[in-house]
Amino acid sequence: MEGTELSDLRTSVRGSVRTSAPELARYRGDQSPVEGSPCAVVAPTDAEDAERLVRWARRHRIPLVARGGGSSLDGESAARDGSVVADFSGWSRLLEVNTEELWARVEPGLVNRDLQGRLRPHGLFFPPNPGSWTVATIGGNVGTNASGPRSFRYGPTRAWLREVEAVLGTGERVRFGTRVAKRSAGPELVELFAGSEGTLGLATELTVRLAPLPARREGLVVPLPRGGSLSAMARRLRSERSTGLSAVEYIDRAAAAVLSEERALDWPSDAPLLLLEIEANDEGELRRHREAVERALSAVGASHAPTVFSDADELWTLRGASGVALDERMGRRVREDVAVPLGRIDDLVARLEEIGREAPAPFFLYGHLGEGSFHPNYAVPPGSPAAGTIRSKVLSAALDLGGTISAEHGIGVLKVDYLERELGSVALDLLDAVKRRCDPDGILNPGKLYPYRVPRGDAGSSPSPSGSGGSRAPDG
Ligand SMILES: Cc1cc2nc3c(=O)[nH]c(=O)nc-3n(C[C@H](O)[C@H](O)[C@H](O)COP(=O)(O)OP(=O)(O)OC[C@H]3O[C@@H](n4cnc5c(N)ncnc54)[C@H](O)[C@@H]3O)c2cc1C
C-alpha cells in the first residue's frame, strides 16, 4: 500500500489503523497453513465506520479480510498479500436478549462461549457449539456456517440465523432476514450470509435464534465392537426420536487411546468410542432417555455398559484435552472435514483408511457420526506434495459417495478448486451473480470460497486457484 493510500485510510476511518510489523504478523494466518502479508489492520468503531472502510477499499481497490477469532482451518480468515484486515474481535457486545421471542442481537465479534455464559441466567442457549467455542466469534460462526456436536439435534448456524446487518462490498448498508417467526416473502437472503466467508459484506450486527437450556445434560462414553457398522449405528441413533440425544460423536481407536491416557477410565483401551450427550428436563426423563439409548445401541451390537458423565461438559472438556494431546503428538498435519449420507459412512471410513495406507501416513479419525461428518487426520507436513495428494483423494472420496467437501469448516483457500465439482457450474454461476452484485470490485476476501471467475479489478495480487499468488497455501 502506498503512503497516500495509507494516509487516506487514516483520515477516512475513525477506528485504529495498525501497521507495525509485530501487529501485522499476528494477522497473517488463521489456524490453517495459509498465510499472507496484510498491510494494515483496522478495527472499525461502528457500522458507519465499517461503511467508510469499505468505501476507502473500493476507492483504492484494496482487499479487505474480515476477521473474528481467526480460528478458521482452510484459510477463510488468513490475510491476502497487500490486504487490510477488518478486525471485529473488539465488537463483543450482547446488544439485546428477547426471552419471550427467543432471540439475541449481538455484535459479530462476540465469542461463542461468552454468549453462552451471558444467556445461561436467562435459561437459554445458542445451539451451535464448535470445538473452538472459546475463541470463535458469532460473526465467524456465521461466516463459516459452523456446527458442533449439538448440531446432531439442532442443526448448523444457518438454522439459527435470523437477521444480518452488513455493509456490502458496494458500500451499501443492508439488513437481511426478519425477526418474525415465519414469512413467505420470497427466498430468504439472510441465508446467503451463512457460509459466505466474508465475501459478500462486513457483518456489523447479527440476530440469532435461541433455544431453552435443558435442565440436565449427561455425557455417555460407549466402547464400540470391532468391525461393527458405523452406518447402521448412525442410522439407528438418528431414527430414535425420543431419546433426547443432542450429540453423537465418534473417535477411532488411535484417538481413543489418547483420550484414555488423559484420564484412566473403565473402557477398553483398544476400542473406538462413541461419545453421546443426552438432554432432559428432569432426572426421570434423563433415565428414560438413557435406557432408550442403551437399547438402541444394543440393537446394533454396542452392548458394553456406558461410562456416564453426570455433567456432559466434563466429557467435552476431556475430549478437548485429548485433542490438545493429539496435536502435540502428531504435530502439523492434514486435517479434513467431509461428510457423506449416513448409509455411506462405512464406505467412507474404509476409503479414508486406505488413503492413509497408500500415503503411507499415520492416520486417525474423529467426527460427528450422527451427521456422517468426519475429520480424518494424516500426519504429513501440510506443505509436502503428499499432503496435496491426500487432500485431493479425501475430497474425491466424499464426492464420489454423494457427500460434501466441507461439512462445517468452509472452503477458504484450500478447497476452492473442488467447489465446482460439488455444486455444478449452474450453481456456481448463480453464486457468481450474487457475488458480483454484492462486491463488484472483488475487494471482499478475494481468493476465498469462489473460483476465480469474479472480476476483481486490481484488488490484491492475482491469486492462483491454489492460492499461491496472494497467500501462501502450502498444501492447496
Ligand atoms: C481447535 C478447533 C476446533 C474447531 N472445531 C470446529 C467445530 O467443531 N465445528 C466447526 O464448524 N468449526 C470448527 N472449527 C473451525 C472454526 O473455529 C469455525 O469455523 C469458527 O466458526 C470460526 O470462527 P472465528 O471467529 O474464528 O472466525 P474467523 O476465522 O475469524 O473467520 C471465519 C470467516 O468468517 C468471516 N468473518 C468473520 N467475521 C466477519 C464479519 N464481521 N463480517 C463478515 N465476515 C466475517 C471471515 O472473513 C472468515 O471468512 C474449529 C477450529 C479449531 C482451531
The ligand as a MOL file (V3000), in Angstrom:
LIG
                    3D

  0  0  0     0  0            999 V3000
M  V30 BEGIN CTAB
M  V30 COUNTS 53 58 0 0 0
M  V30 BEGIN ATOM
M  V30 1 C -9.4650 -26.4150 17.6110 0
M  V30 2 C -10.5310 -26.0580 16.6030 0
M  V30 3 C -11.7520 -26.6890 16.6680 0
M  V30 4 C -12.7490 -26.3780 15.7560 0
M  V30 5 N -13.9480 -27.0110 15.8510 0
M  V30 6 C -14.9240 -26.7150 14.9870 0
M  V30 7 C -16.1770 -27.3820 15.0750 0
M  V30 8 O -16.3980 -28.2470 15.9230 0
M  V30 9 N -17.1330 -27.0390 14.1790 0
M  V30 10 C -16.9260 -26.0730 13.2280 0
M  V30 11 O -17.8310 -25.7970 12.4700 0
M  V30 12 N -15.7580 -25.4350 13.1200 0
M  V30 13 C -14.7490 -25.7140 13.9680 0
M  V30 14 N -13.5490 -25.0720 13.8670 0
M  V30 15 C -13.3470 -24.0710 12.7910 0
M  V30 16 C -13.5870 -22.5910 13.2300 0
M  V30 17 O -13.3060 -22.4130 14.5810 0
M  V30 18 C -15.0020 -22.1540 12.9410 0
M  V30 19 O -15.1610 -22.0750 11.5420 0
M  V30 20 C -15.4280 -20.8130 13.5440 0
M  V30 21 O -16.7730 -20.5670 13.1980 0
M  V30 22 C -14.5790 -19.6230 13.0900 0
M  V30 23 O -14.8640 -18.5250 13.9340 0
M  V30 24 P -13.8320 -17.3070 14.0540 0
M  V30 25 O -14.4400 -16.2330 14.8890 0
M  V30 26 O -12.5190 -17.7820 14.4600 0
M  V30 27 O -13.8270 -16.8030 12.5520 0
M  V30 28 P -12.6420 -16.3190 11.6390 0
M  V30 29 O -11.6910 -17.4260 11.3820 0
M  V30 30 O -12.0970 -15.0450 12.1300 0
M  V30 31 O -13.4900 -16.0290 10.3080 0
M  V30 32 C -14.2170 -17.0410 9.6740 0
M  V30 33 C -14.8440 -16.4920 8.3950 0
M  V30 34 O -15.8620 -15.5530 8.7390 0
M  V30 35 C -15.5880 -14.2810 8.1530 0
M  V30 36 N -15.9820 -13.2500 9.1150 0
M  V30 37 C -15.6050 -13.1350 10.4030 0
M  V30 38 N -16.1700 -12.0220 10.9380 0
M  V30 39 C -16.9020 -11.4440 9.9520 0
M  V30 40 C -17.7070 -10.2590 9.8650 0
M  V30 41 N -17.8970 -9.4290 10.9060 0
M  V30 42 N -18.3020 -9.9720 8.6850 0
M  V30 43 C -18.1390 -10.7830 7.6080 0
M  V30 44 N -17.3960 -11.8970 7.6330 0
M  V30 45 C -16.7870 -12.2230 8.7970 0
M  V30 46 C -14.0850 -14.2860 7.8740 0
M  V30 47 O -13.7420 -13.4080 6.8000 0
M  V30 48 C -13.8350 -15.7330 7.5250 0
M  V30 49 O -14.1180 -15.9690 6.1730 0
M  V30 50 C -12.5090 -25.3840 14.7520 0
M  V30 51 C -11.2770 -24.7530 14.7070 0
M  V30 52 C -10.2900 -25.0800 15.6070 0
M  V30 53 C -8.9710 -24.3550 15.5140 0
M  V30 END ATOM
M  V30 BEGIN BOND
M  V30 1 1 1 2
M  V30 2 1 2 3
M  V30 3 2 2 52
M  V30 4 2 3 4
M  V30 5 1 4 5
M  V30 6 1 4 50
M  V30 7 2 5 6
M  V30 8 1 6 7
M  V30 9 1 6 13
M  V30 10 2 7 8
M  V30 11 1 7 9
M  V30 12 1 9 10
M  V30 13 2 10 11
M  V30 14 1 10 12
M  V30 15 2 12 13
M  V30 16 1 13 14
M  V30 17 1 14 15
M  V30 18 1 14 50
M  V30 19 1 15 16
M  V30 20 1 16 17
M  V30 21 1 16 18
M  V30 22 1 18 19
M  V30 23 1 18 20
M  V30 24 1 20 21
M  V30 25 1 20 22
M  V30 26 1 22 23
M  V30 27 1 23 24
M  V30 28 2 24 25
M  V30 29 1 24 26
M  V30 30 1 24 27
M  V30 31 1 27 28
M  V30 32 2 28 29
M  V30 33 1 28 30
M  V30 34 1 28 31
M  V30 35 1 31 32
M  V30 36 1 32 33
M  V30 37 1 33 34
M  V30 38 1 33 48
M  V30 39 1 34 35
M  V30 40 1 35 36
M  V30 41 1 35 46
M  V30 42 1 36 37
M  V30 43 1 36 45
M  V30 44 2 37 38
M  V30 45 1 38 39
M  V30 46 1 39 40
M  V30 47 2 39 45
M  V30 48 1 40 41
M  V30 49 2 40 42
M  V30 50 1 42 43
M  V30 51 2 43 44
M  V30 52 1 44 45
M  V30 53 1 46 47
M  V30 54 1 46 48
M  V30 55 1 48 49
M  V30 56 2 50 51
M  V30 57 1 51 52
M  V30 58 1 52 53
M  V30 END BOND
M  V30 END CTAB
M  END
